[in-house]
């Protein structure tokens, strides 16, 4: 029989879900929304930096709004 996930692991998954998909995953009760916004921005900027440096030609071919949406979808 497999033991249940430790409480902290569950908390980490919920926290990450809130960062990745805030429209569908509720913010944790004990974390302020303004703090979650900071974490979301840090996560997005990290992913954007990686994608921008990995696909510079593709980025140059895309409209900036479209490019930002592609990164968010990624």
N, C-alpha and C positions, 0 to 999 in steps of 0.2 A: 504494500500500500504506500502510495506516494504522500509525503507530508505536504500540507498546504504551504504556499509561499509565505515567507516571513512578512510581517506587516510593513517593514521598511521597503522591501522589494515592491510590494503593491503600491506604496506611496510613490516610489520612483516612476513606475509605469504610468500612474495617474498624472503625475507632474509632467512627464514627457508628452503624454497625450494632450494635455492642456496647451503645451507649447506648440506642438505640431498641428493640432486641429482645434483651435479655440471655438469654432462655430458648433462643433459637435461634442466636445468634451468640456464639462463644467470645470471652472476654476476651483482649486482646492479651497475649502472653507477658511482655513487659517492663513491664506496668502492673499495679500492685497492685490487688487487688479493692476494698480500702477506698477507693482513689482513684477507681475507676470508679463506686463507689456515690455519691460526691460529685458526679461529673459527671452521673449519672442523675438525682439529686435536683434539681440546678440546671436541667437540661433540663425535667424534669417541672414544676417550679415556674414556669418561664417559660411553658410551654404552658398550664398551669392558670391563670395570671394573665391571659393573653390570652383564653382561653375564658370564664373567669368574668366578665370585664368586657364581653365581646361578647354574652353570653347571660344576663343577670341574672335575667330572668323565668323562663326555663327552669330555671335553677339553683334558684330558689326553689320550683319545683314538684317537684323531685326529692329523694329521700332522699339524704343525704350519701354513703353507701357507693355507691349507684348512680351518683351524679354523678362520684365519683372514678374509678369503673370506666369511665364514658363518656370521661373525659379520657384515661385510660391507653389505651383503644382508639383514640382519635383520634391 
